[in-house]
């Protein structure tokens, strides 16, 4: 009886290794389950019950995604070399600050009520933190004024 349990465990371990190997090639769980003839329910049960298997799955998925990303970048570079405008534009938007997507917000709406001084300060601080407007200290320096730390 114990021999049968060992045989079952060995088959299960072999199947788990097959899954890990497949995920490294194609990091898609559903496809891996189909290729290895394993139900997704069994896969997720094994992943939940076997911490070592779960860690190996995560590592294999990361390796597989990295491989696919490398392949995609290689194809993108080939497309750029073949003067594919879409590929060129995609690369520039992702890697060159002058081509990044910019968002411009404008409005002609007038506030219905004035902000309180406290609200005005909060808005000003938020704009400064978002580097949308220069900080008060920067303003003082630009007008020839020194901040209290500069005066020491």
ZICOR-V447997 format. One record per backbone hydrogen bond with DSSP energy under -0.5 kcal/mol. CO is the residue of the C=O (numbers start at 0). NH is the residue of the N-H. E is the energy in kcal/mol with one decimal. If there is no record, write none. Layout:
co=CO nh=NH e=E
co=CO nh=NH e=E
This chain:
co=0 nh=4 e=-1.7
co=1 nh=5 e=-2.2
co=2 nh=6 e=-2.1
co=3 nh=7 e=-2.4
co=4 nh=8 e=-2.6
co=5 nh=9 e=-2.6
co=6 nh=10 e=-2.4
co=7 nh=11 e=-2.5
co=8 nh=12 e=-2.7
co=9 nh=13 e=-2.5
co=10 nh=14 e=-2.5
co=11 nh=15 e=-2.6
co=12 nh=16 e=-2.3
co=13 nh=17 e=-2.2
co=14 nh=18 e=-2.2
co=15 nh=19 e=-2.4
co=16 nh=20 e=-2.5
co=17 nh=21 e=-2.2
co=18 nh=22 e=-2.6
co=19 nh=23 e=-1.6
co=20 nh=24 e=-0.9
co=21 nh=25 e=-3.2
co=25 nh=27 e=-2.4
co=27 nh=31 e=-2.5
co=28 nh=32 e=-2.7
co=29 nh=33 e=-2.0
co=30 nh=34 e=-2.6
co=31 nh=35 e=-2.0
co=32 nh=37 e=-2.7
co=33 nh=36 e=-0.9
co=38 nh=42 e=-2.3
co=39 nh=43 e=-2.9
co=40 nh=44 e=-2.1
co=41 nh=45 e=-3.0
co=42 nh=46 e=-2.5
co=43 nh=47 e=-2.0
co=44 nh=48 e=-2.7
co=45 nh=49 e=-2.4
co=48 nh=50 e=-0.6
co=49 nh=53 e=-2.5
co=50 nh=54 e=-2.4
co=51 nh=55 e=-2.1
co=52 nh=56 e=-2.6
co=53 nh=57 e=-2.2
co=54 nh=58 e=-2.3
co=55 nh=59 e=-2.7
co=56 nh=60 e=-2.8
co=57 nh=61 e=-2.3
co=58 nh=62 e=-2.5
co=59 nh=63 e=-2.8
co=60 nh=64 e=-2.8
co=61 nh=65 e=-2.2
co=62 nh=66 e=-2.2
co=63 nh=67 e=-2.4
co=64 nh=68 e=-2.5
co=65 nh=69 e=-2.4
co=66 nh=70 e=-2.2
co=67 nh=71 e=-2.7
co=68 nh=72 e=-2.7
co=69 nh=73 e=-2.2
co=70 nh=74 e=-2.3
co=71 nh=75 e=-2.5
co=72 nh=76 e=-2.5
co=73 nh=77 e=-2.1
co=74 nh=78 e=-2.4
co=75 nh=79 e=-2.3
co=76 nh=80 e=-2.5
co=77 nh=81 e=-1.5
co=78 nh=83 e=-2.5
co=79 nh=82 e=-1.9
co=82 nh=84 e=-0.8
co=83 nh=87 e=-2.3
co=84 nh=88 e=-3.0
co=85 nh=89 e=-2.5
co=86 nh=90 e=-2.5
co=87 nh=91 e=-2.5
co=88 nh=92 e=-2.6
co=89 nh=93 e=-1.8
co=90 nh=94 e=-2.0
co=91 nh=95 e=-2.4
co=95 nh=98 e=-1.8
co=95 nh=99 e=-0.5
co=96 nh=99 e=-0.8
co=103 nh=105 e=-0.5
co=115 nh=119 e=-2.7
co=116 nh=120 e=-2.2
co=117 nh=121 e=-2.1
co=118 nh=122 e=-2.5
co=119 nh=123 e=-2.5
co=120 nh=124 e=-2.7
co=121 nh=125 e=-2.3
co=122 nh=126 e=-2.5
co=123 nh=127 e=-2.3
co=124 nh=128 e=-2.7
co=125 nh=129 e=-2.1
co=126 nh=131 e=-2.8
co=126 nh=132 e=-1.2
co=127 nh=130 e=-1.5
co=134 nh=138 e=-2.3
co=135 nh=139 e=-2.4
co=136 nh=140 e=-1.9
co=137 nh=141 e=-2.2
co=138 nh=142 e=-1.3
co=139 nh=144 e=-2.7
co=140 nh=143 e=-1.6
co=146 nh=150 e=-1.5
co=148 nh=151 e=-0.6
